[in-house]
Amino acid sequence: MNFSYWEIKSWLTNIDFTIIGSGIVGLNCALQLKKTYPKANILILEKGVLPNGASTKNAGFACFGSLSEILDDLNTHTEAEVLRLINKRIKGLKLLRQTLGDHTINYQAFGGYELFTENDNLFENCLSKKDYINKLLKPMFKAEVFSLKDNIFNFKNIKKQYIFNAFEGQIDTGKMMEALLQKVQSKGIKILNNITVQSFSENQESVKVKTNQFEFLTSKLLIATNGFASQLNIQNVKPARAQVLITKPIKDLHIKGTFHLDQGYYYFRNINNRILFGGGRNLDFKTEETTEFAQTKLIQNKLETLLKTTILPETNFNIDHRWSGIMGVGKQKKAIAKQLSNNVFCGVRLGGMGVAIGSLIGKELADLTQN
């Protein structure tokens, strides 16, 4: 460790709170800690050059679940649990918008559309349960959430109607994360990038953290690594890779809104006259249960096929860029925000809803330190 006296004194001494991960959860956790403990010395460690996971790699959907997703959740959760999940997503999105402002994150309430393939009976099932779900959600939204709309965007090989959600919105993910990073650093919170936490050990007063570059002591350690949580021995969190592509700009692209297909396993939107399209991990769950950032031919070919046959069937397009992000999932959709030991806490397993709940889980993680 070839650090000077100044480096050790300014960056690695008398640290009150260390946060692992500079994504949505970690940054919001830092802001809440600074609000609660204004004089605290807070350090964030990030293993990537940029926030490495899903926070800068998602599609920018400000959503709380399509109708088919909610119905699917009711197969594995109680009605009360599903309502709590949705309520948390609503609160999380509200907190995100309050923290940064709609203009800053380019929040737009164009609504969300769920598409159904022609040979799938999922549409009929959703239609039969639409009124039931609307009744469940009405106390939260004070209006009916899901309604029917005709295929106004002329997608092909789908049912003639969509299920529309007027309360769904979209954001600019890059602007959101840029603003969060600026806000955190303006509060005097330090961020060190390219630092991988390898292990930690604890005594009564502090936590010793070992990284790929150095070791140091911190009074409290807060883990906000979501899909990478298992690498720090946090149970019940599995990584889930999401593959994404984006087209080059398309002239006169009139598609507006956020779009879900196949119970939310596929999702797309218009961003700067391009189609951003992601998903497909349901084609090969086992392979996509990984922390490796990569793309597979199976999924990328499927995304391109759906672009050609369903989304842009009469439009020439070219793929400009491809990437992947790593989410954290589990058997249950509920995020994990808990105290692991005397001085160690975690906020992980966001279940692909990081934009919606990340701000709230970050706040909950920070609040755990007051117990």
C-alpha positions as CSV (number, residue, x, y, z in Angstrom):
1,M,0.0,0.0,0.0
2,N,2.0,2.9,-1.3
3,F,-0.2,5.6,0.2
4,S,1.1,8.9,1.6
5,Y,0.3,10.3,5.1
6,W,-2.1,12.7,3.4
7,E,-4.0,10.0,1.5
8,I,-4.4,7.8,4.6
9,K,-5.4,10.8,6.7
10,S,-7.9,12.3,4.3
11,W,-9.5,9.2,2.8
12,L,-9.0,6.2,5.0
13,T,-9.0,7.4,8.6
14,N,-11.9,7.9,11.1
15,I,-14.6,6.6,8.7
16,D,-18.0,6.4,10.3
17,F,-19.9,4.7,7.5
18,T,-18.6,2.7,4.5
19,I,-21.0,1.8,1.8
20,I,-20.2,-0.9,-0.8
21,G,-21.7,0.0,-4.1
22,S,-22.4,3.4,-5.7
23,G,-25.7,2.4,-7.4
24,I,-29.2,3.8,-6.7
25,V,-29.3,2.1,-3.2
26,G,-25.8,3.0,-2.1
27,L,-26.1,6.7,-3.2
28,N,-29.5,7.2,-1.6
29,C,-28.2,5.5,1.6
30,A,-25.3,7.9,1.7
31,L,-27.7,10.9,1.3
32,Q,-29.9,9.7,4.1
33,L,-26.9,9.0,6.4
34,K,-25.6,12.5,5.8
35,K,-29.1,13.9,6.6
36,T,-29.2,11.9,9.9
37,Y,-25.5,12.4,10.8
38,P,-24.4,15.7,9.3
39,K,-20.9,15.5,10.7
40,A,-20.3,11.8,9.7
41,N,-17.4,10.8,7.6
42,I,-18.9,8.7,4.8
43,L,-17.0,6.6,2.2
44,I,-18.5,4.8,-0.8
45,L,-16.5,2.0,-2.5
46,E,-17.3,1.1,-6.1
47,K,-15.7,-1.7,-8.0
48,G,-16.4,-0.3,-11.4
49,V,-15.3,2.9,-13.2
50,L,-19.0,3.7,-13.2
51,P,-21.7,2.2,-10.9
52,N,-21.4,-1.5,-11.8
53,G,-24.5,-3.6,-11.8
54,A,-27.9,-2.4,-13.0
55,S,-28.2,1.2,-11.9
56,T,-26.6,2.7,-15.0
57,K,-27.6,-0.2,-17.3
58,N,-31.4,-0.4,-16.9
59,A,-34.1,0.7,-19.4
60,G,-35.3,3.6,-17.3
61,F,-38.8,2.3,-16.6
62,A,-40.6,4.1,-13.8
63,C,-43.0,1.2,-13.3
64,F,-44.5,-0.9,-10.6
65,G,-45.6,-4.0,-12.5
66,S,-47.6,-4.9,-15.5
67,L,-51.0,-6.6,-15.1
68,S,-49.6,-10.1,-16.0
69,E,-46.6,-9.5,-13.6
70,I,-49.0,-8.7,-10.7
71,L,-51.1,-11.8,-11.5
72,D,-48.0,-13.9,-11.6
73,D,-46.8,-12.5,-8.3
74,L,-50.2,-13.5,-6.7
75,N,-49.3,-17.1,-7.5
76,T,-46.3,-16.9,-5.1
77,H,-47.3,-14.2,-2.7
78,T,-50.3,-13.3,-0.7
79,E,-52.6,-10.5,-1.8
80,A,-51.3,-8.4,1.2
81,E,-47.7,-9.0,0.2
82,V,-48.3,-8.0,-3.4
83,L,-50.1,-4.8,-2.3
84,R,-47.1,-4.0,0.0
85,L,-44.7,-4.6,-2.9
86,I,-46.7,-2.2,-5.2
87,N,-47.0,0.4,-2.5
88,K,-43.3,0.3,-1.9
89,R,-42.6,0.9,-5.6
90,I,-45.0,3.8,-5.6
91,K,-43.3,5.3,-2.6
92,G,-39.9,4.7,-4.0
93,L,-40.6,6.4,-7.3
94,K,-42.1,9.4,-5.4
95,L,-39.0,9.6,-3.3
96,L,-36.7,9.5,-6.4
97,R,-38.7,12.3,-8.1
98,Q,-38.6,14.4,-4.9
99,T,-34.9,13.8,-4.4
100,L,-33.8,14.8,-7.9
101,G,-36.8,16.5,-9.6
102,D,-38.7,15.5,-12.7
103,H,-36.8,17.8,-15.0
104,T,-33.4,16.5,-13.9
105,I,-34.2,12.8,-14.6
106,N,-36.4,13.7,-17.6
107,Y,-39.4,12.0,-16.0
108,Q,-42.2,11.6,-18.5
109,A,-45.6,10.1,-17.8
110,F,-46.4,8.6,-21.2
111,G,-48.0,5.5,-19.7
112,G,-47.1,1.8,-20.1
113,Y,-48.5,-0.8,-22.5
114,E,-48.6,-4.6,-22.2
115,L,-48.5,-6.5,-25.4
116,F,-49.7,-10.0,-25.9
117,T,-48.7,-12.4,-28.7
118,E,-51.5,-13.7,-31.0
119,N,-51.2,-17.3,-30.0
120,D,-51.0,-16.7,-26.2
121,N,-54.0,-17.1,-23.9
122,L,-52.4,-14.8,-21.4
123,F,-54.4,-11.8,-22.7
124,E,-57.7,-13.5,-22.0
125,N,-56.5,-14.4,-18.5
126,C,-55.4,-10.8,-17.8
127,L,-58.7,-9.5,-19.2
128,S,-60.7,-11.7,-16.9
129,K,-58.8,-10.4,-13.8
130,K,-58.5,-6.8,-14.9
131,D,-61.4,-5.5,-12.8
132,Y,-60.3,-7.5,-9.8
133,I,-56.8,-6.0,-9.9
134,N,-58.2,-2.5,-10.5
135,K,-60.4,-2.8,-7.4
136,L,-57.4,-4.0,-5.4
137,L,-55.2,-1.0,-6.5
138,K,-57.9,1.7,-6.5
139,P,-57.3,2.7,-2.8
140,M,-53.6,3.5,-3.8
141,F,-54.2,5.3,-7.1
142,K,-57.7,6.7,-6.5
143,A,-58.5,5.6,-10.1
144,E,-58.6,2.5,-12.2
145,V,-55.1,1.6,-13.2
146,F,-55.5,-0.8,-16.2
147,S,-57.6,-0.3,-19.2
148,L,-57.7,-1.4,-22.9
149,K,-56.3,0.4,-25.9
150,D,-56.2,-0.5,-29.5
151,N,-52.9,-1.3,-31.3
152,I,-52.2,2.4,-32.2
153,F,-48.5,1.8,-32.8
154,N,-49.2,-0.9,-35.4
155,F,-47.1,-3.7,-33.9
156,K,-47.5,-7.0,-35.7
157,N,-48.2,-10.5,-34.5
158,I,-49.9,-9.4,-31.3
159,K,-53.5,-9.1,-30.1
160,K,-55.5,-6.2,-31.4
161,Q,-55.6,-4.5,-28.0
162,Y,-53.0,-3.6,-25.4
163,I,-53.6,-3.4,-21.6
164,F,-52.7,0.2,-20.8
165,N,-51.4,1.6,-17.5
166,A,-51.8,5.4,-17.3
167,F,-49.6,5.6,-14.2
168,E,-46.4,4.3,-15.6
169,G,-43.6,6.6,-16.6
170,Q,-40.0,6.7,-17.9
171,I,-36.8,8.4,-17.0
172,D,-33.3,9.0,-18.4
173,T,-31.2,6.6,-16.4
174,G,-27.9,8.3,-17.2
175,K,-29.2,11.7,-16.1
176,M,-30.6,10.1,-12.9
177,M,-27.3,8.5,-11.9
178,E,-25.2,11.6,-12.9
179,A,-27.4,13.8,-10.7
180,L,-27.3,11.3,-7.8
181,L,-23.5,11.2,-8.0
182,Q,-23.2,15.0,-8.1
183,K,-25.6,15.4,-5.2
184,V,-23.7,12.9,-3.0
185,Q,-20.3,14.4,-3.8
186,S,-21.7,17.9,-3.1
187,K,-22.4,16.8,0.5
188,G,-18.7,15.9,1.0
189,I,-19.2,12.2,0.7
190,K,-16.2,10.5,-0.8
191,I,-16.4,7.9,-3.6
192,L,-13.5,5.6,-4.5
193,N,-13.8,3.7,-7.8
194,N,-12.1,0.5,-9.0
195,I,-12.1,-0.8,-5.5
196,T,-13.4,-4.4,-4.9
197,V,-14.2,-5.4,-1.4
198,Q,-12.8,-8.9,-0.9
199,S,-13.8,-9.6,2.7
200,F,-14.5,-8.0,6.1
201,S,-14.2,-8.9,9.7
202,E,-15.8,-7.4,12.8
203,N,-15.1,-6.6,16.4
204,Q,-17.4,-4.8,18.9
205,E,-16.3,-1.3,17.8
206,S,-15.5,-1.5,14.1
207,V,-15.3,-3.5,10.9
208,K,-12.0,-4.3,9.2
209,V,-12.5,-4.1,5.4
210,K,-10.1,-5.8,3.0
211,T,-10.1,-4.6,-0.6
212,N,-8.0,-5.4,-3.7
213,Q,-6.0,-2.2,-3.0
214,F,-5.9,-1.7,0.8
215,E,-7.3,-2.5,4.2
216,F,-8.9,-0.1,6.6
217,L,-11.3,0.3,9.6
218,T,-14.9,1.6,9.5
219,S,-17.4,2.0,12.3
220,K,-20.3,0.7,10.2
221,L,-20.4,-1.2,7.0
222,L,-23.4,-1.0,4.6
223,I,-23.6,-3.4,1.7
224,A,-25.6,-2.2,-1.4
225,T,-24.3,-4.5,-4.1
226,N,-27.7,-6.1,-5.1
227,G,-26.9,-8.8,-7.7
228,F,-23.4,-9.2,-6.4
229,A,-24.5,-9.8,-2.8
230,S,-23.7,-13.5,-2.8
231,Q,-20.0,-12.6,-3.3
232,L,-20.1,-11.2,0.2
233,N,-21.9,-14.2,1.6
234,I,-25.3,-12.7,1.7
235,Q,-27.9,-15.4,1.4
236,N,-31.1,-15.6,-0.7
237,V,-29.9,-13.3,-3.5
238,K,-29.1,-14.7,-7.0
239,P,-27.7,-12.6,-9.8
240,A,-29.9,-12.2,-12.9
241,R,-28.3,-10.9,-16.1
242,A,-30.4,-8.6,-18.3
243,Q,-29.3,-8.2,-21.9
244,V,-30.1,-5.0,-23.8
245,L,-29.6,-3.6,-27.2
246,I,-30.4,-0.2,-28.8
247,T,-30.9,0.8,-32.4
248,K,-29.4,3.6,-34.3
249,P,-31.8,6.7,-34.7
250,I,-34.9,5.9,-36.7
251,K,-36.6,8.7,-38.7
252,D,-40.2,9.4,-37.7
253,L,-40.3,6.9,-34.8
254,H,-43.7,7.5,-33.4
255,I,-43.6,4.9,-30.6
256,K,-44.2,6.6,-27.3
257,G,-44.4,5.0,-23.8
258,T,-43.0,2.0,-22.1
259,F,-43.8,-1.5,-23.4
260,H,-43.9,-4.9,-21.8
261,L,-44.2,-8.3,-23.5
262,D,-44.4,-11.9,-22.1
263,Q,-45.0,-11.1,-18.4
264,G,-42.4,-8.3,-18.4
265,Y,-39.6,-10.6,-19.6
266,Y,-39.2,-8.3,-22.6
267,Y,-39.4,-4.6,-22.5
268,F,-38.8,-1.7,-24.9
269,R,-39.2,2.0,-25.3
270,N,-38.3,5.0,-27.5
271,I,-35.3,6.9,-26.3
272,N,-33.9,9.7,-28.6
273,N,-35.7,8.2,-31.6
274,R,-34.1,4.8,-31.0
275,I,-35.6,1.6,-29.7
276,L,-34.1,0.4,-26.5
277,F,-35.0,-3.3,-26.2
278,G,-34.1,-5.7,-23.4
279,G,-35.0,-9.0,-21.7
280,G,-35.2,-12.6,-22.7
281,R,-33.5,-14.2,-19.7
282,N,-36.5,-16.6,-19.5
283,L,-35.1,-18.3,-22.6
284,D,-32.2,-19.6,-20.4
285,F,-32.6,-18.8,-16.7
286,K,-29.6,-20.9,-15.7
287,T,-27.1,-19.2,-18.1
288,E,-28.4,-15.8,-17.1
289,E,-27.9,-16.5,-13.4
290,T,-24.4,-14.9,-13.6
291,T,-22.4,-11.9,-12.6
292,E,-20.6,-11.8,-16.0
293,F,-21.3,-8.9,-18.2
294,A,-21.8,-10.4,-21.7
295,Q,-24.4,-11.2,-24.4
296,T,-25.5,-14.5,-25.8
297,K,-26.5,-15.4,-29.3
298,L,-29.7,-17.0,-28.1
299,I,-31.1,-13.9,-26.5
300,Q,-29.6,-11.3,-28.8
301,N,-31.0,-13.2,-31.8
302,K,-34.5,-13.4,-30.2
303,L,-34.4,-9.6,-29.4
304,E,-33.5,-8.9,-33.1
305,T,-36.2,-11.3,-34.3
306,L,-38.9,-9.6,-32.2
307,L,-37.7,-6.2,-33.5
308,K,-38.1,-7.4,-37.1
309,T,-41.4,-9.3,-36.7
310,T,-43.3,-7.4,-33.9
311,I,-41.9,-4.0,-33.0
312,L,-40.5,-2.6,-36.3
313,P,-41.9,-4.9,-38.9
314,E,-42.0,-2.3,-41.7
315,T,-39.0,-0.2,-40.7
316,N,-35.4,-0.6,-41.6
317,F,-33.1,-0.4,-38.5
318,N,-29.6,-1.1,-37.5
319,I,-28.3,-2.1,-34.0
320,D,-26.0,0.5,-32.6
321,H,-24.9,-1.0,-29.3
322,R,-25.5,-4.0,-26.9
323,W,-24.8,-4.3,-23.2
324,S,-26.0,-6.2,-20.1
325,G,-26.7,-5.4,-16.4
326,I,-26.8,-7.6,-13.3
327,M,-29.9,-7.6,-11.2
328,G,-30.5,-9.3,-7.8
329,V,-33.4,-11.7,-7.5
330,G,-34.8,-14.4,-5.2
331,K,-37.7,-16.7,-4.6
332,Q,-39.6,-13.7,-3.1
333,K,-39.9,-10.2,-4.6
334,K,-39.4,-8.4,-1.3
335,A,-36.1,-6.6,-1.1
336,I,-33.7,-7.5,1.8
337,A,-32.9,-4.5,4.1
338,K,-31.6,-5.8,7.3
339,Q,-28.9,-5.8,10.0
340,L,-26.5,-8.7,9.5
341,S,-24.4,-8.2,12.7
342,N,-23.5,-5.4,15.2
343,N,-22.0,-3.1,12.7
344,V,-22.9,-4.6,9.3
345,F,-26.1,-4.0,7.3
346,C,-27.3,-4.8,3.8
347,G,-29.9,-3.5,1.3
348,V,-30.1,-5.9,-1.7
349,R,-32.4,-8.1,-3.9
350,L,-34.3,-5.4,-5.7
351,G,-35.9,-7.9,-8.1
352,G,-35.5,-5.9,-11.3
353,M,-37.3,-2.9,-9.8
354,G,-34.3,-0.8,-8.9
355,V,-35.5,2.4,-10.4
356,A,-38.8,2.1,-8.5
357,I,-37.6,1.0,-5.1
358,G,-33.8,1.8,-5.0
359,S,-34.3,5.2,-3.4
360,L,-36.5,3.8,-0.7
361,I,-34.3,0.8,0.1
362,G,-31.3,3.1,0.3
363,K,-33.2,5.2,2.9
364,E,-34.3,2.0,4.8
365,L,-30.7,0.8,4.8
366,A,-29.5,4.0,6.3
367,D,-32.3,4.1,8.9
368,L,-31.2,0.6,10.2
369,T,-28.1,2.3,11.7
370,Q,-30.4,4.2,14.2
371,N,-31.7,1.0,15.9
